[in-house]
Amino acid sequence: MSNRSGSILSFSLRVSTICLVVLVAAIFALPAHAGSQARIVRLSDVHGSVQIDKNSGTGFENAFLNLPVTQGTQLRTRDNGRVEIEFEDGSTLRLGPNSQLDFSTLGLNDSGARISILNLADGAAYVNWLGKAGDQFTLNFLHEKVDLDHPAHFRVDTSADGTKVAVFKGEIQVVAPAGPVTVAKNKMVTFTADDEKPVLAKNIEQEPLDSWDKEAVAYHDQYSKNNSSPYAYGISDLNYFGAYTPVPGYGMMWQPFFAGAGWNPFMDGAWSWYPGMGYMFVSAYPWGWMPYRYGSWAMVPGMGWMWQPGNWNSFATVPRYVGASAASFHAPVAPTGTVSTVVVGKGGPVLSPVLPTHLTITRGSAGLGVPRGAVSDLKSVNHQVAKSGFAQVERAPQFGARSSGSFGERGSYGSGSGASSAGMHTSTASSPHAASGSGHH
C-alpha cells in the first residue's frame, strides 16, 4: 500500500472514530426522561384529608396542591378528603372520600403515546378522559377494568361488595370476568362481588359528589381554551388566576393577579423529595404548576416578576429564573441530606373544613388562598386591588364548603351552589397594611 493510500485510510478511521464519539455523546446528552419514558402528572385540587405515598419508603404523608405524581405513587382520602389529578393533556381524575388509587404505570410506548394504568382499590373516582393523540388509559377496580383510547367521562364507585359504573359522556366498555359490557352515555351498570351477571340500568343514579365533578369539568372547559403550549395541565389555572402581556425584549409574559411589589414566585411552597429525582420545588399558589416546571421567571423592570413560557422539552425540578433581582431575593436552592418535606415561607393556605363566604384579597398575595373559580371576574378585582391595596369579595359557597350529609358509608360531603355563581359583590378600601397578607381571610 502506498503512503498516500495509507494516509487516506488513517484519516477515514479517525473521522469514523470522531463521528462515533459524537454520536455516543449526543445519545447520553438526551434528557433523562426521554430514555426512561417516565411521566409526571399533578395534584391539581386538594380538599380535606388527602395522603400520598411517593414510593420513597417512608409511607403515607399529607398531600398538598401541586405535588408531582409519579409511577408507583399511591393516593388515599379520608372521610372529608377529595382530590383531583390532572394529566398532561388536561384529562382529569377526581377521588371522593375514603378512596385509594395506585398509579401502576405512567409511561410512554415506543411511538411516544402516553400509557396510564391506575388501580382503584376502593372508593369513588370520576374520570374525564380527553383521549388525545392516541394515548391509552386503563382503570382497574375490583374484578373489572375500563380501557380507553377515546374521550369519555364516567364515574366508578367500588368496594368489596361490588361496583357501579355510570357514564356521563361518550361510551365505554367494561371488561368483566363474564365478558365485556358496553355502557352508553347516561347509562349505568352494576357488578356484584360474586361475579353474577351485571345489571344494566337505563338511567344514572345521582350521587352527592356529582355536582363537584360537574363544576370541576366546567372550570377546566372554560379556562383551558386557546392553549398554544404542548401541555394542557395547569393552563386553566393560568388563565383564571392571571394574564399574558406582550413585553418588549421578552415576548409574551404571564403574571399572576395581585402580585405587587416585593412579591417573588419562590416565597411560598415546599421542597418534596422523590426517589430517583431528589427534591422538587412545589409552589403553594393555586396556579403554581406550569411556571415552575417549564419556561423561566424573570424580574421585568417596572412590572415585577413574570413568567416566560418555553423549555417544553425539559421538565424542571428546580424552577428556572433569569436576570438580576433585588438584593433581598433568595434563589430557589434544593435542600440536601433528608427526604422530609421542607416548607418554604408560609408553605401554603391553611385548609379549613368550612370555606368563608367573604374573601379578603390583598396586594402581594398573588392569589394565595383564593379557591379556583370562587370569584367570577378576578381581572376586575385585580384592578381594584392595584388601586386600593385590597378587596373584599363575597362569594357563594362552593360545593364541599359545608359538611351537611353523608356519601353512603364513604364519609361527609358538602353542598352549595356552583363556583360559577360566586363573586357577587366587591368592596375596597385603602389600608396601610394592604401590601402584605396571605390572601385569605
ZAMARGU-4260 file (C-alpha; in steps of 0.2 Angstrom, whole numbers, plus 5000, padded with zeros to 4 digits):
<rodrens>
0) 5000/5000/5000 | 5007/5017/4996 | 5010/5031/5009 | 4995/5041/5000 | 4983/5026/5002
5) 4988/5023/5020 | 4986/5041/5024 | 4968/5041/5017 | 4964/5025/5027 | 4971/5033/5043
10) 4961/5049/5040 | 4945/5039/5037 | 4947/5029/5053 | 4950/5045/5063 | 4934/5053/5056
15) 4924/5037/5059 | 4930/5037/5077 | 4926/5055/5080 | 4908/5053/5072 | 4906/5038/5084
20) 4911/5048/5099 | 4900/5062/5094 | 4885/5051/5092 | 4888/5042/5109 | 4889/5059/5117
25) 4873/5065/5109 | 4864/5050/5115 | 4870/5052/5133 | 4865/5071/5132 | 4847/5067/5129
30) 4835/5072/5143 | 4834/5058/5156 | 4815/5057/5155 | 4817/5053/5136 | 4827/5037/5140
35) 4816/5032/5155 | 4800/5036/5146 | 4794/5041/5164 | 4780/5054/5166 | 4775/5066/5180
40) 4757/5072/5182 | 4750/5084/5195 | 4739/5085/5210 | 4728/5100/5204 | 4715/5102/5218
45) 4716/5095/5236 | 4702/5097/5249 | 4702/5090/5267 | 4712/5075/5272 | 4722/5068/5257
50) 4738/5057/5259 | 4751/5052/5247 | 4764/5038/5247 | 4778/5043/5234 | 4786/5026/5234
55) 4800/5033/5244 | 4800/5020/5258 | 4793/5032/5271 | 4775/5028/5269 | 4760/5040/5268
60) 4761/5058/5271 | 4750/5073/5269 | 4747/5078/5251 | 4745/5096/5246 | 4741/5106/5230
65) 4754/5105/5215 | 4763/5089/5221 | 4770/5079/5207 | 4763/5062/5205 | 4775/5048/5198
70) 4774/5030/5193 | 4772/5019/5209 | 4763/5033/5219 | 4748/5029/5230 | 4734/5041/5235
75) 4721/5039/5248 | 4707/5051/5255 | 4699/5051/5272 | 4681/5055/5277 | 4682/5073/5272
80) 4695/5071/5258 | 4694/5075/5240 | 4707/5077/5227 | 4710/5080/5208 | 4724/5073/5197
85) 4727/5082/5181 | 4736/5074/5166 | 4747/5082/5153 | 4733/5084/5140 | 4721/5091/5153
90) 4712/5075/5157 | 4707/5073/5175 | 4703/5060/5188 | 4694/5065/5204 | 4693/5054/5220
95) 4680/5056/5233 | 4681/5052/5252 | 4688/5036/5258 | 4696/5031/5242 | 4713/5024/5237
100) 4721/5025/5220 | 4738/5017/5214 | 4747/5023/5199 | 4754/5007/5192 | 4760/5014/5176
105) 4764/5032/5170 | 4774/5030/5154 | 4776/5031/5136 | 4775/5017/5122 | 4788/5016/5108
110) 4778/5028/5097 | 4778/5041/5111 | 4759/5039/5116 | 4756/5041/5134 | 4751/5025/5144
115) 4742/5027/5161 | 4737/5012/5171 | 4728/5015/5188 | 4721/5004/5201 | 4706/5010/5211
120) 4707/4999/5226 | 4692/5007/5235 | 4680/5022/5234 | 4673/5033/5221 | 4683/5040/5205
125) 4677/5052/5192 | 4687/5051/5176 | 4686/5064/5162 | 4697/5057/5149 | 4700/5068/5133
130) 4708/5054/5123 | 4721/5064/5113 | 4735/5059/5102 | 4732/5040/5104 | 4735/5040/5122
135) 4729/5025/5132 | 4721/5025/5149 | 4716/5009/5160 | 4707/5010/5176 | 4706/4993/5186
140) 4694/4991/5200 | 4688/4975/5210 | 4687/4962/5196 | 4684/4973/5181 | 4693/4987/5171
145) 4690/5001/5159 | 4702/5003/5144 | 4701/5019/5134 | 4709/5026/5119 | 4695/5039/5116
150) 4686/5053/5125 | 4674/5048/5139 | 4668/5055/5156 | 4662/5042/5169 | 4661/5038/5187
155) 4666/5022/5196 | 4661/5018/5214 | 4669/5002/5220 | 4670/4992/5237 | 4672/4974/5242
160) 4653/4972/5239 | 4653/4977/5221 | 4655/4991/5209 | 4644/5004/5200 | 4649/5012/5184
165) 4640/5027/5177 | 4644/5036/5160 | 4641/5054/5158 | 4649/5057/5141 | 4654/5045/5127
170) 4654/5026/5128 | 4664/5014/5137 | 4667/4995/5138 | 4669/4987/5155 | 4679/4971/5154
175) 4672/4959/5167 | 4675/4941/5171 | 4659/4936/5162 | 4664/4946/5147 | 4664/4964/5141
180) 4649/4976/5144 | 4646/4991/5134 | 4639/5006/5143 | 4632/5021/5133 | 4630/5039/5139
185) 4618/5042/5153 | 4618/5023/5157 | 4624/5013/5172 | 4630/4995/5176 | 4631/4986/5192
190) 4643/4972/5196 | 4642/4961/5212 | 4657/4954/5221 | 4652/4936/5217 | 4653/4940/5198
195) 4635/4937/5195 | 4628/4944/5179 | 4630/4963/5178 | 4614/4973/5179 | 4612/4987/5166
200) 4601/5002/5171 | 4593/5014/5159 | 4597/5029/5170 | 4611/5035/5181 | 4608/5036/5200
205) 4614/5053/5206 | 4627/5054/5219 | 4631/5070/5230 | 4648/5072/5223 | 4642/5073/5205
210) 4640/5092/5207 | 4658/5094/5212 | 4664/5084/5197 | 4652/5094/5185 | 4659/5110/5192
215) 4677/5105/5190 | 4674/5099/5172 | 4666/5116/5168 | 4680/5125/5176 | 4693/5117/5165
220) 4682/5118/5149 | 4680/5137/5152 | 4698/5142/5156 | 4708/5130/5146 | 4704/5137/5129
225) 4717/5145/5117 | 4731/5134/5123 | 4746/5135/5112 | 4758/5125/5123 | 4761/5107/5120
230) 4754/5103/5138 | 4737/5107/5145 | 4739/5103/5163 | 4739/5120/5173 | 4733/5130/5158
235) 4716/5133/5166 | 4723/5140/5182 | 4735/5152/5172 | 4720/5159/5163 | 4709/5161/5179
240) 4722/5167/5191 | 4732/5179/5179 | 4735/5186/5162 | 4748/5187/5147 | 4756/5203/5142
245) 4767/5207/5127 | 4784/5214/5135 | 4797/5222/5123 | 4813/5212/5123 | 4804/5197/5132
250) 4789/5192/5121 | 4773/5186/5129 | 4775/5185/5148 | 4762/5179/5161 | 4759/5186/5178
255) 4748/5182/5192 | 4735/5194/5198 | 4738/5203/5215 | 4757/5201/5213 | 4763/5218/5219
260) 4780/5225/5223 | 4791/5214/5234 | 4782/5198/5229 | 4793/5184/5221 | 4787/5167/5214
265) 4798/5157/5226 | 4791/5164/5243 | 4779/5151/5247 | 4779/5132/5244 | 4789/5117/5249
270) 4803/5105/5244 | 4796/5087/5241 | 4808/5073/5239 | 4805/5059/5226 | 4815/5043/5223
275) 4827/5044/5208 | 4824/5063/5206 | 4828/5071/5223 | 4819/5086/5229 | 4806/5095/5218
280) 4800/5113/5222 | 4781/5113/5224 | 4773/5130/5223 | 4759/5135/5236 | 4750/5145/5223
285) 4734/5138/5216 | 4741/5142/5198 | 4758/5135/5203 | 4762/5121/5191 | 4767/5125/5174
290) 4778/5141/5178 | 4788/5130/5189 | 4790/5115/5178 | 4794/5124/5161 | 4800/5141/5155
295) 4808/5154/5166 | 4804/5168/5178 | 4811/5185/5175 | 4811/5201/5185 | 4805/5214/5172
300) 4809/5232/5177 | 4793/5241/5181 | 4782/5226/5181 | 4789/5214/5193 | 4791/5195/5192
305) 4784/5187/5176 | 4784/5170/5168 | 4791/5167/5151 | 4784/5151/5143 | 4796/5139/5134
310) 4808/5125/5138 | 4795/5112/5134 | 4807/5098/5132 | 4815/5099/5149 | 4804/5096/5165
315) 4812/5107/5179 | 4813/5100/5197 | 4821/5117/5202 | 4812/5132/5194 | 4822/5142/5182
320) 4824/5161/5183 | 4834/5173/5173 | 4841/5191/5176 | 4845/5201/5191 | 4834/5205/5205
325) 4834/5214/5222 | 4847/5210/5235 | 4834/5203/5247 | 4830/5189/5234 | 4834/5172/5239
330) 4836/5160/5224 | 4827/5143/5225 | 4840/5130/5231 | 4836/5112/5234 | 4840/5106/5252
335) 4851/5091/5255 | 4853/5077/5267 | 4835/5072/5271 | 4819/5065/5262 | 4807/5075/5273
340) 4796/5089/5266 | 4804/5106/5268 | 4792/5121/5270 | 4796/5137/5262 | 4788/5154/5268
345) 4770/5151/5273 | 4770/5134/5265 | 4753/5137/5258 | 4735/5142/5263 | 4728/5133/5279
350) 4714/5121/5273 | 4698/5124/5283 | 4683/5112/5284 | 4672/5127/5281 | 4676/5140/5267
355) 4672/5158/5271 | 4659/5167/5262 | 4670/5183/5261 | 4687/5183/5254 | 4700/5197/5258
360) 4712/5198/5243 | 4727/5208/5246 | 4741/5215/5235 | 4756/5204/5236 | 4745/5188/5239
365) 4747/5183/5220 | 4730/5173/5223 | 4736/5163/5238 | 4721/5157/5247 | 4708/5161/5233
370) 4699/5145/5228 | 4699/5142/5209 | 4683/5148/5202 | 4677/5156/5218 | 4676/5174/5210
375) 4668/5177/5193 | 4680/5190/5187 | 4697/5191/5195 | 4703/5203/5182 | 4692/5216/5188
380) 4696/5213/5206 | 4714/5214/5202 | 4712/5232/5196 | 4703/5236/5212 | 4717/5229/5222
385) 4730/5238/5212 | 4722/5254/5216 | 4716/5251/5234 | 4728/5238/5241 | 4714/5225/5245
390) 4697/5220/5240 | 4683/5211/5250 | 4674/5198/5239 | 4658/5190/5244 | 4656/5173/5236
395) 4643/5159/5235 | 4649/5143/5244 | 4657/5131/5233 | 4652/5113/5233 | 4661/5105/5248
400) 4660/5121/5258 | 4649/5114/5272 | 4648/5097/5279 | 4629/5093/5278 | 4627/5075/5275
405) 4634/5058/5271 | 4640/5050/5255 | 4634/5032/5258 | 4647/5025/5270 | 4661/5034/5262
410) 4661/5050/5273 | 4655/5068/5273 | 4651/5078/5258 | 4647/5097/5256 | 4633/5106/5247
415) 4631/5123/5239 | 4629/5132/5223 | 4642/5131/5209 | 4658/5141/5209 | 4652/5150/5193
420) 4639/5160/5203 | 4652/5167/5215 | 4659/5184/5216 | 4643/5193/5219 | 4650/5209/5227
425) 4666/5218/5229 | 4671/5232/5241 | 4688/5241/5243 | 4696/5252/5255 | 4714/5259/5257
430) 4724/5251/5270 | 4742/5255/5277 | 4745/5236/5278 | 4737/5231/5261 | 4754/5227/5253
435) 4756/5211/5263 | 4745/5196/5268 | 4741/5178/5263 | 4726/5182/5253 | 4714/5173/5264
440) 4703/5179/5277
</rodrens>
